[in-house]
Amino acid sequence: MKKDYNLEIRQTGYGHWIVTTTHYGKDISCTTTNSKAIDDYNSEDGERDRGRLRKKNGYELLRLECIRANNK
């Protein structure tokens, strides 16, 4: 389990993770299979991919996925 940037990731099975974040003061969660975003988020600080910071890119993708999953 890793908690940074207000994002908590817990692996639940092969290729599946539960991502938890806070949105407007409320904890929200979703299940993801986006291994690329997980790898980016878990990368070293300062690593870049095509000019973008990998950690920041992973964070933004995972957080947006959780927000969208909880706004249905």
PDB file of N, CA, C and O in Angstrom:
ATOM      1  N   MET A   1       0.853  -1.173   0.000  1.00  0.00           N
ATOM      2  CA  MET A   1       0.000   0.000   0.000  1.00  0.00           C
ATOM      3  C   MET A   1       0.897   1.233   0.000  1.00  0.00           C
ATOM      4  O   MET A   1       1.854   1.308   0.770  1.00  0.00           O
ATOM      5  N   LYS A   2       0.595   2.176  -0.841  1.00  0.00           N
ATOM      6  CA  LYS A   2       1.376   3.399  -0.951  1.00  0.00           C
ATOM      7  C   LYS A   2       0.428   4.581  -0.839  1.00  0.00           C
ATOM      8  O   LYS A   2      -0.606   4.618  -1.506  1.00  0.00           O
ATOM      9  N   LYS A   3       0.778   5.545   0.000  1.00  0.00           N
ATOM     10  CA  LYS A   3      -0.078   6.713   0.156  1.00  0.00           C
ATOM     11  C   LYS A   3       0.766   7.968  -0.052  1.00  0.00           C
ATOM     12  O   LYS A   3       1.601   8.314   0.784  1.00  0.00           O
ATOM     13  N   ASP A   4       0.540   8.626  -1.149  1.00  0.00           N
ATOM     14  CA  ASP A   4       1.190   9.883  -1.520  1.00  0.00           C
ATOM     15  C   ASP A   4       0.160  10.696  -2.277  1.00  0.00           C
ATOM     16  O   ASP A   4      -0.851  10.163  -2.734  1.00  0.00           O
ATOM     17  N   TYR A   5       0.416  11.963  -2.406  1.00  0.00           N
ATOM     18  CA  TYR A   5      -0.442  12.789  -3.255  1.00  0.00           C
ATOM     19  C   TYR A   5      -1.929  12.568  -2.987  1.00  0.00           C
ATOM     20  O   TYR A   5      -2.745  12.737  -3.893  1.00  0.00           O
ATOM     21  N   ASN A   6      -2.299  12.192  -1.756  1.00  0.00           N
ATOM     22  CA  ASN A   6      -3.695  11.947  -1.424  1.00  0.00           C
ATOM     23  C   ASN A   6      -4.281  10.815  -2.264  1.00  0.00           C
ATOM     24  O   ASN A   6      -5.437  10.875  -2.683  1.00  0.00           O
ATOM     25  N   LEU A   7      -3.478   9.790  -2.505  1.00  0.00           N
ATOM     26  CA  LEU A   7      -3.900   8.657  -3.304  1.00  0.00           C
ATOM     27  C   LEU A   7      -3.384   7.387  -2.636  1.00  0.00           C
ATOM     28  O   LEU A   7      -2.198   7.278  -2.324  1.00  0.00           O
ATOM     29  N   GLU A   8      -4.273   6.440  -2.421  1.00  0.00           N
ATOM     30  CA  GLU A   8      -3.891   5.164  -1.817  1.00  0.00           C
ATOM     31  C   GLU A   8      -4.187   4.056  -2.818  1.00  0.00           C
ATOM     32  O   GLU A   8      -5.273   4.002  -3.395  1.00  0.00           O
ATOM     33  N   ILE A   9      -3.210   3.170  -3.020  1.00  0.00           N
ATOM     34  CA  ILE A   9      -3.352   2.090  -3.991  1.00  0.00           C
ATOM     35  C   ILE A   9      -3.143   0.765  -3.265  1.00  0.00           C
ATOM     36  O   ILE A   9      -2.163   0.585  -2.543  1.00  0.00           O
ATOM     37  N   ARG A  10      -4.081  -0.157  -3.469  1.00  0.00           N
ATOM     38  CA  ARG A  10      -3.967  -1.490  -2.870  1.00  0.00           C
ATOM     39  C   ARG A  10      -4.267  -2.530  -3.945  1.00  0.00           C
ATOM     40  O   ARG A  10      -5.322  -2.495  -4.577  1.00  0.00           O
ATOM     41  N   GLN A  11      -3.327  -3.456  -4.146  1.00  0.00           N
ATOM     42  CA  GLN A  11      -3.548  -4.503  -5.140  1.00  0.00           C
ATOM     43  C   GLN A  11      -4.509  -5.538  -4.574  1.00  0.00           C
ATOM     44  O   GLN A  11      -4.348  -6.003  -3.446  1.00  0.00           O
ATOM     45  N   THR A  12      -5.513  -5.893  -5.374  1.00  0.00           N
ATOM     46  CA  THR A  12      -6.521  -6.843  -4.915  1.00  0.00           C
ATOM     47  C   THR A  12      -6.412  -8.181  -5.622  1.00  0.00           C
ATOM     48  O   THR A  12      -7.011  -9.163  -5.185  1.00  0.00           O
ATOM     49  N   GLY A  13      -5.677  -8.230  -6.677  1.00  0.00           N
ATOM     50  CA  GLY A  13      -5.502  -9.460  -7.444  1.00  0.00           C
ATOM     51  C   GLY A  13      -4.585  -9.183  -8.611  1.00  0.00           C
ATOM     52  O   GLY A  13      -4.072  -8.074  -8.762  1.00  0.00           O
ATOM     53  N   TYR A  14      -4.383 -10.178  -9.424  1.00  0.00           N
ATOM     54  CA  TYR A  14      -3.504 -10.015 -10.569  1.00  0.00           C
ATOM     55  C   TYR A  14      -4.092  -8.996 -11.544  1.00  0.00           C
ATOM     56  O   TYR A  14      -5.128  -9.241 -12.163  1.00  0.00           O
ATOM     57  N   GLY A  15      -3.421  -7.855 -11.672  1.00  0.00           N
ATOM     58  CA  GLY A  15      -3.866  -6.825 -12.606  1.00  0.00           C
ATOM     59  C   GLY A  15      -5.037  -5.989 -12.147  1.00  0.00           C
ATOM     60  O   GLY A  15      -5.633  -5.279 -12.957  1.00  0.00           O
ATOM     61  N   HIS A  16      -5.391  -6.047 -10.861  1.00  0.00           N
ATOM     62  CA  HIS A  16      -6.498  -5.258 -10.323  1.00  0.00           C
ATOM     63  C   HIS A  16      -6.046  -4.519  -9.067  1.00  0.00           C
ATOM     64  O   HIS A  16      -5.396  -5.094  -8.193  1.00  0.00           O
ATOM     65  N   TRP A  17      -6.394  -3.256  -8.991  1.00  0.00           N
ATOM     66  CA  TRP A  17      -6.052  -2.427  -7.845  1.00  0.00           C
ATOM     67  C   TRP A  17      -7.270  -1.632  -7.406  1.00  0.00           C
ATOM     68  O   TRP A  17      -8.117  -1.275  -8.225  1.00  0.00           O
ATOM     69  N   ILE A  18      -7.354  -1.355  -6.106  1.00  0.00           N
ATOM     70  CA  ILE A  18      -8.351  -0.419  -5.589  1.00  0.00           C
ATOM     71  C   ILE A  18      -7.615   0.886  -5.319  1.00  0.00           C
ATOM     72  O   ILE A  18      -6.607   0.914  -4.613  1.00  0.00           O
ATOM     73  N   VAL A  19      -8.128   1.949  -5.885  1.00  0.00           N
ATOM     74  CA  VAL A  19      -7.538   3.280  -5.736  1.00  0.00           C
ATOM     75  C   VAL A  19      -8.502   4.120  -4.899  1.00  0.00           C
ATOM     76  O   VAL A  19      -9.694   4.194  -5.198  1.00  0.00           O
ATOM     77  N   THR A  20      -7.975   4.751  -3.846  1.00  0.00           N
ATOM     78  CA  THR A  20      -8.779   5.601  -2.976  1.00  0.00           C
ATOM     79  C   THR A  20      -8.162   6.988  -2.949  1.00  0.00           C
ATOM     80  O   THR A  20      -6.945   7.138  -2.843  1.00  0.00           O
ATOM     81  N   THR A  21      -9.009   7.996  -3.046  1.00  0.00           N
ATOM     82  CA  THR A  21      -8.567   9.383  -2.984  1.00  0.00           C
ATOM     83  C   THR A  21      -9.641  10.204  -2.281  1.00  0.00           C
ATOM     84  O   THR A  21     -10.734   9.703  -2.017  1.00  0.00           O
ATOM     85  N   THR A  22      -9.342  11.439  -1.984  1.00  0.00           N
ATOM     86  CA  THR A  22     -10.312  12.344  -1.377  1.00  0.00           C
ATOM     87  C   THR A  22     -10.749  13.363  -2.424  1.00  0.00           C
ATOM     88  O   THR A  22      -9.927  13.966  -3.116  1.00  0.00           O
ATOM     89  N   HIS A  23     -12.065  13.537  -2.520  1.00  0.00           N
ATOM     90  CA  HIS A  23     -12.627  14.484  -3.478  1.00  0.00           C
ATOM     91  C   HIS A  23     -13.691  15.292  -2.752  1.00  0.00           C
ATOM     92  O   HIS A  23     -14.688  14.734  -2.295  1.00  0.00           O
ATOM     93  N   TYR A  24     -13.489  16.593  -2.643  1.00  0.00           N
ATOM     94  CA  TYR A  24     -14.380  17.485  -1.895  1.00  0.00           C
ATOM     95  C   TYR A  24     -14.613  16.982  -0.474  1.00  0.00           C
ATOM     96  O   TYR A  24     -15.741  16.990   0.021  1.00  0.00           O
ATOM     97  N   GLY A  25     -13.534  16.542   0.178  1.00  0.00           N
ATOM     98  CA  GLY A  25     -13.588  16.132   1.570  1.00  0.00           C
ATOM     99  C   GLY A  25     -14.169  14.751   1.827  1.00  0.00           C
ATOM    100  O   GLY A  25     -14.347  14.360   2.981  1.00  0.00           O
ATOM    101  N   LYS A  26     -14.467  14.009   0.769  1.00  0.00           N
ATOM    102  CA  LYS A  26     -15.057  12.678   0.899  1.00  0.00           C
ATOM    103  C   LYS A  26     -14.119  11.657   0.264  1.00  0.00           C
ATOM    104  O   LYS A  26     -13.610  11.876  -0.835  1.00  0.00           O
ATOM    105  N   ASP A  27     -13.889  10.529   0.963  1.00  0.00           N
ATOM    106  CA  ASP A  27     -13.082   9.453   0.390  1.00  0.00           C
ATOM    107  C   ASP A  27     -13.888   8.716  -0.661  1.00  0.00           C
ATOM    108  O   ASP A  27     -15.026   8.315  -0.416  1.00  0.00           O
ATOM    109  N   ILE A  28     -13.287   8.537  -1.843  1.00  0.00           N
ATOM    110  CA  ILE A  28     -13.910   7.788  -2.926  1.00  0.00           C
ATOM    111  C   ILE A  28     -12.935   6.719  -3.390  1.00  0.00           C
ATOM    112  O   ILE A  28     -11.721   6.890  -3.286  1.00  0.00           O
ATOM    113  N   SER A  29     -13.466   5.622  -3.900  1.00  0.00           N
ATOM    114  CA  SER A  29     -12.643   4.515  -4.369  1.00  0.00           C
ATOM    115  C   SER A  29     -13.157   3.997  -5.695  1.00  0.00           C
ATOM    116  O   SER A  29     -14.317   4.195  -6.057  1.00  0.00           O
ATOM    117  N   CYS A  30     -12.265   3.327  -6.412  1.00  0.00           N
ATOM    118  CA  CYS A  30     -12.648   2.633  -7.630  1.00  0.00           C
ATOM    119  C   CYS A  30     -11.674   1.481  -7.851  1.00  0.00           C
ATOM    120  O   CYS A  30     -10.585   1.456  -7.276  1.00  0.00           O
ATOM    121  N   THR A  31     -12.069   0.548  -8.673  1.00  0.00           N
ATOM    122  CA  THR A  31     -11.194  -0.548  -9.066  1.00  0.00           C
ATOM    123  C   THR A  31     -10.666  -0.239 -10.450  1.00  0.00           C
ATOM    124  O   THR A  31     -11.416   0.178 -11.332  1.00  0.00           O
ATOM    125  N   THR A  32      -9.366  -0.445 -10.639  1.00  0.00           N
ATOM    126  CA  THR A  32      -8.754  -0.155 -11.930  1.00  0.00           C
ATOM    127  C   THR A  32      -7.927  -1.338 -12.410  1.00  0.00           C
ATOM    128  O   THR A  32      -7.454  -2.150 -11.616  1.00  0.00           O
ATOM    129  N   THR A  33      -7.764  -1.419 -13.720  1.00  0.00           N
ATOM    130  CA  THR A  33      -6.857  -2.376 -14.341  1.00  0.00           C
ATOM    131  C   THR A  33      -5.789  -1.625 -15.142  1.00  0.00           C
ATOM    132  O   THR A  33      -5.064  -2.226 -15.935  1.00  0.00           O
ATOM    133  N   ASN A  34      -5.696  -0.323 -14.934  1.00  0.00           N
ATOM    134  CA  ASN A  34      -4.776   0.538 -15.671  1.00  0.00           C
ATOM    135  C   ASN A  34      -3.355   0.389 -15.113  1.00  0.00           C
ATOM    136  O   ASN A  34      -2.895   1.220 -14.330  1.00  0.00           O
ATOM    137  N   SER A  35      -2.680  -0.671 -15.525  1.00  0.00           N
ATOM    138  CA  SER A  35      -1.337  -0.950 -15.006  1.00  0.00           C
ATOM    139  C   SER A  35      -0.323   0.108 -15.432  1.00  0.00           C
ATOM    140  O   SER A  35       0.635   0.360 -14.702  1.00  0.00           O
ATOM    141  N   LYS A  36      -0.509   0.727 -16.584  1.00  0.00           N
ATOM    142  CA  LYS A  36       0.405   1.792 -17.035  1.00  0.00           C
ATOM    143  C   LYS A  36       0.353   2.971 -16.071  1.00  0.00           C
ATOM    144  O   LYS A  36       1.397   3.503 -15.693  1.00  0.00           O
ATOM    145  N   ALA A  37      -0.844   3.386 -15.668  1.00  0.00           N
ATOM    146  CA  ALA A  37      -0.984   4.501 -14.723  1.00  0.00           C
ATOM    147  C   ALA A  37      -0.411   4.127 -13.359  1.00  0.00           C
ATOM    148  O   ALA A  37       0.212   4.962 -12.703  1.00  0.00           O
ATOM    149  N   ILE A  38      -0.613   2.873 -12.919  1.00  0.00           N
ATOM    150  CA  ILE A  38      -0.052   2.409 -11.652  1.00  0.00           C
ATOM    151  C   ILE A  38       1.471   2.452 -11.718  1.00  0.00           C
ATOM    152  O   ILE A  38       2.119   2.942 -10.793  1.00  0.00           O
ATOM    153  N   ASP A  39       2.046   1.943 -12.805  1.00  0.00           N
ATOM    154  CA  ASP A  39       3.506   1.965 -12.972  1.00  0.00           C
ATOM    155  C   ASP A  39       4.037   3.392 -12.996  1.00  0.00           C
ATOM    156  O   ASP A  39       5.063   3.691 -12.386  1.00  0.00           O
ATOM    157  N   ASP A  40       3.335   4.266 -13.701  1.00  0.00           N
ATOM    158  CA  ASP A  40       3.757   5.671 -13.742  1.00  0.00           C
ATOM    159  C   ASP A  40       3.728   6.272 -12.347  1.00  0.00           C
ATOM    160  O   ASP A  40       4.680   6.940 -11.942  1.00  0.00           O
ATOM    161  N   TYR A  41       2.657   6.045 -11.613  1.00  0.00           N
ATOM    162  CA  TYR A  41       2.521   6.606 -10.276  1.00  0.00           C
ATOM    163  C   TYR A  41       3.607   6.084  -9.331  1.00  0.00           C
ATOM    164  O   TYR A  41       4.091   6.820  -8.470  1.00  0.00           O
ATOM    165  N   ASN A  42       3.982   4.831  -9.492  1.00  0.00           N
ATOM    166  CA  ASN A  42       5.002   4.223  -8.636  1.00  0.00           C
ATOM    167  C   ASN A  42       6.428   4.464  -9.118  1.00  0.00           C
ATOM    168  O   ASN A  42       7.369   3.929  -8.532  1.00  0.00           O
ATOM    169  N   SER A  43       6.609   5.255 -10.168  1.00  0.00           N
ATOM    170  CA  SER A  43       7.944   5.522 -10.701  1.00  0.00           C
ATOM    171  C   SER A  43       8.724   6.458  -9.765  1.00  0.00           C
ATOM    172  O   SER A  43       8.168   7.041  -8.834  1.00  0.00           O
ATOM    173  N   GLU A  44       9.995   6.579 -10.035  1.00  0.00           N
ATOM    174  CA  GLU A  44      10.864   7.453  -9.250  1.00  0.00           C
ATOM    175  C   GLU A  44      10.508   8.923  -9.499  1.00  0.00           C
ATOM    176  O   GLU A  44      10.082   9.289 -10.594  1.00  0.00           O
ATOM    177  N   ASP A  45      10.686   9.749  -8.481  1.00  0.00           N
ATOM    178  CA  ASP A  45      10.463  11.187  -8.636  1.00  0.00           C
ATOM    179  C   ASP A  45      11.388  11.727  -9.725  1.00  0.00           C
ATOM    180  O   ASP A  45      12.575  11.403  -9.752  1.00  0.00           O
ATOM    181  N   GLY A  46      10.852  12.535 -10.604  1.00  0.00           N
ATOM    182  CA  GLY A  46      11.644  13.170 -11.650  1.00  0.00           C
ATOM    183  C   GLY A  46      11.735  12.388 -12.946  1.00  0.00           C
ATOM    184  O   GLY A  46      12.214  12.926 -13.944  1.00  0.00           O
ATOM    185  N   GLU A  47      11.290  11.130 -12.969  1.00  0.00           N
ATOM    186  CA  GLU A  47      11.313  10.357 -14.218  1.00  0.00           C
ATOM    187  C   GLU A  47      10.325  10.959 -15.198  1.00  0.00           C
ATOM    188  O   GLU A  47       9.239  11.400 -14.824  1.00  0.00           O
ATOM    189  N   ARG A  48      10.726  10.968 -16.459  1.00  0.00           N
ATOM    190  CA  ARG A  48       9.870  11.545 -17.498  1.00  0.00           C
ATOM    191  C   ARG A  48       9.604  10.543 -18.602  1.00  0.00           C
ATOM    192  O   ARG A  48      10.427   9.675 -18.891  1.00  0.00           O
ATOM    193  N   ASP A  49       8.442  10.678 -19.209  1.00  0.00           N
ATOM    194  CA  ASP A  49       8.059   9.895 -20.370  1.00  0.00           C
ATOM    195  C   ASP A  49       7.429  10.855 -21.360  1.00  0.00           C
ATOM    196  O   ASP A  49       6.369  11.426 -21.104  1.00  0.00           O
ATOM    197  N   ARG A  50       8.085  11.025 -22.482  1.00  0.00           N
ATOM    198  CA  ARG A  50       7.625  11.975 -23.507  1.00  0.00           C
ATOM    199  C   ARG A  50       7.453  13.379 -22.954  1.00  0.00           C
ATOM    200  O   ARG A  50       6.515  14.093 -23.307  1.00  0.00           O
ATOM    201  N   GLY A  51       8.381  13.763 -22.076  1.00  0.00           N
ATOM    202  CA  GLY A  51       8.385  15.115 -21.537  1.00  0.00           C
ATOM    203  C   GLY A  51       7.514  15.334 -20.311  1.00  0.00           C
ATOM    204  O   GLY A  51       7.597  16.388 -19.680  1.00  0.00           O
ATOM    205  N   ARG A  52       6.677  14.358 -19.961  1.00  0.00           N
ATOM    206  CA  ARG A  52       5.785  14.496 -18.804  1.00  0.00           C
ATOM    207  C   ARG A  52       6.357  13.740 -17.621  1.00  0.00           C
ATOM    208  O   ARG A  52       6.968  12.685 -17.783  1.00  0.00           O
ATOM    209  N   LEU A  53       6.156  14.283 -16.432  1.00  0.00           N
ATOM    210  CA  LEU A  53       6.557  13.569 -15.226  1.00  0.00           C
ATOM    211  C   LEU A  53       5.660  12.348 -15.053  1.00  0.00           C
ATOM    212  O   LEU A  53       4.436  12.473 -15.016  1.00  0.00           O
ATOM    213  N   ARG A  54       6.270  11.166 -14.948  1.00  0.00           N
ATOM    214  CA  ARG A  54       5.494   9.923 -14.878  1.00  0.00           C
ATOM    215  C   ARG A  54       4.626   9.868 -13.628  1.00  0.00           C
ATOM    216  O   ARG A  54       3.455   9.497 -13.710  1.00  0.00           O
ATOM    217  N   LYS A  55       5.177  10.230 -12.472  1.00  0.00           N
ATOM    218  CA  LYS A  55       4.415  10.159 -11.214  1.00  0.00           C
ATOM    219  C   LYS A  55       3.181  11.055 -11.280  1.00  0.00           C
ATOM    220  O   LYS A  55       2.090  10.644 -10.885  1.00  0.00           O
ATOM    221  N   LYS A  56       3.353  12.273 -11.776  1.00  0.00           N
ATOM    222  CA  LYS A  56       2.240  13.217 -11.878  1.00  0.00           C
ATOM    223  C   LYS A  56       1.193  12.718 -12.878  1.00  0.00           C
ATOM    224  O   LYS A  56      -0.007  12.818 -12.626  1.00  0.00           O
ATOM    225  N   ASN A  57       1.650  12.183 -14.007  1.00  0.00           N
ATOM    226  CA  ASN A  57       0.727  11.674 -15.011  1.00  0.00           C
ATOM    227  C   ASN A  57      -0.094  10.507 -14.464  1.00  0.00           C
ATOM    228  O   ASN A  57      -1.306  10.453 -14.672  1.00  0.00           O
ATOM    229  N   GLY A  58       0.554   9.575 -13.769  1.00  0.00           N
ATOM    230  CA  GLY A  58      -0.158   8.453 -13.166  1.00  0.00           C
ATOM    231  C   GLY A  58      -1.166   8.914 -12.135  1.00  0.00           C
ATOM    232  O   GLY A  58      -2.290   8.415 -12.087  1.00  0.00           O
ATOM    233  N   TYR A  59      -0.762   9.871 -11.308  1.00  0.00           N
ATOM    234  CA  TYR A  59      -1.652  10.425 -10.286  1.00  0.00           C
ATOM    235  C   TYR A  59      -2.900  11.032 -10.926  1.00  0.00           C
ATOM    236  O   TYR A  59      -4.021  10.751 -10.501  1.00  0.00           O
ATOM    237  N   GLU A  60      -2.703  11.853 -11.935  1.00  0.00           N
ATOM    238  CA  GLU A  60      -3.837  12.524 -12.569  1.00  0.00           C
ATOM    239  C   GLU A  60      -4.791  11.531 -13.225  1.00  0.00           C
ATOM    240  O   GLU A  60      -6.008  11.682 -13.119  1.00  0.00           O
ATOM    241  N   LEU A  61      -4.251  10.516 -13.903  1.00  0.00           N
ATOM    242  CA  LEU A  61      -5.102   9.526 -14.555  1.00  0.00           C
ATOM    243  C   LEU A  61      -5.900   8.702 -13.543  1.00  0.00           C
ATOM    244  O   LEU A  61      -7.094   8.472 -13.736  1.00  0.00           O
ATOM    245  N   LEU A  62      -5.251   8.259 -12.472  1.00  0.00           N
ATOM    246  CA  LEU A  62      -5.931   7.436 -11.472  1.00  0.00           C
ATOM    247  C   LEU A  62      -6.980   8.236 -10.712  1.00  0.00           C
ATOM    248  O   LEU A  62      -8.076   7.740 -10.449  1.00  0.00           O
ATOM    249  N   ARG A  63      -6.646   9.466 -10.361  1.00  0.00           N
ATOM    250  CA  ARG A  63      -7.606  10.310  -9.640  1.00  0.00           C
ATOM    251  C   ARG A  63      -8.826  10.607 -10.507  1.00  0.00           C
ATOM    252  O   ARG A  63      -9.958  10.535 -10.030  1.00  0.00           O
ATOM    253  N   LEU A  64      -8.603  10.935 -11.762  1.00  0.00           N
ATOM    254  CA  LEU A  64      -9.704  11.212 -12.684  1.00  0.00           C
ATOM    255  C   LEU A  64     -10.586   9.969 -12.875  1.00  0.00           C
ATOM    256  O   LEU A  64     -11.810  10.081 -12.945  1.00  0.00           O
ATOM    257  N   GLU A  65      -9.964   8.791 -12.958  1.00  0.00           N
ATOM    258  CA  GLU A  65     -10.738   7.561 -13.096  1.00  0.00           C
ATOM    259  C   GLU A  65     -11.648   7.348 -11.889  1.00  0.00           C
ATOM    260  O   GLU A  65     -12.802   6.952 -12.049  1.00  0.00           O
ATOM    261  N   CYS A  66     -11.139   7.606 -10.685  1.00  0.00           N
ATOM    262  CA  CYS A  66     -11.955   7.464  -9.469  1.00  0.00           C
ATOM    263  C   CYS A  66     -13.094   8.477  -9.442  1.00  0.00           C
ATOM    264  O   CYS A  66     -14.227   8.132  -9.107  1.00  0.00           O
ATOM    265  N   ILE A  67     -12.802   9.701  -9.787  1.00  0.00           N
ATOM    266  CA  ILE A  67     -13.827  10.752  -9.786  1.00  0.00           C
ATOM    267  C   ILE A  67     -14.935  10.391 -10.767  1.00  0.00           C
ATOM    268  O   ILE A  67     -16.116  10.495 -10.435  1.00  0.00           O
ATOM    269  N   ARG A  68     -14.567   9.971 -11.962  1.00  0.00           N
ATOM    270  CA  ARG A  68     -15.566   9.600 -12.981  1.00  0.00           C
ATOM    271  C   ARG A  68     -16.380   8.392 -12.542  1.00  0.00           C
ATOM    272  O   ARG A  68     -17.590   8.353 -12.765  1.00  0.00           O
ATOM    273  N   ALA A  69     -15.742   7.412 -11.926  1.00  0.00           N
ATOM    274  CA  ALA A  69     -16.450   6.203 -11.486  1.00  0.00           C
ATOM    275  C   ALA A  69     -17.454   6.510 -10.384  1.00  0.00           C
ATOM    276  O   ALA A  69     -18.445   5.794 -10.237  1.00  0.00           O
ATOM    277  N   ASN A  70     -17.217   7.560  -9.608  1.00  0.00           N
ATOM    278  CA  ASN A  70     -18.110   7.891  -8.499  1.00  0.00           C
ATOM    279  C   ASN A  70     -19.116   8.974  -8.832  1.00  0.00           C
ATOM    280  O   ASN A  70     -19.922   9.332  -7.973  1.00  0.00           O
ATOM    281  N   ASN A  71     -19.104   9.506 -10.033  1.00  0.00           N
ATOM    282  CA  ASN A  71     -20.051  10.542 -10.434  1.00  0.00           C
ATOM    283  C   ASN A  71     -21.173  10.001 -11.318  1.00  0.00           C
ATOM    284  O   ASN A  71     -21.812  10.762 -12.045  1.00  0.00           O
ATOM    285  N   LYS A  72     -21.410   8.712 -11.259  1.00  0.00           N
ATOM    286  CA  LYS A  72     -22.476   8.121 -12.081  1.00  0.00           C
ATOM    287  C   LYS A  72     -23.789   8.166 -11.368  1.00  0.00           C
ATOM    288  O   LYS A  72     -24.800   7.715 -11.905  1.00  0.00           O
TER     289      LYS A  72
END
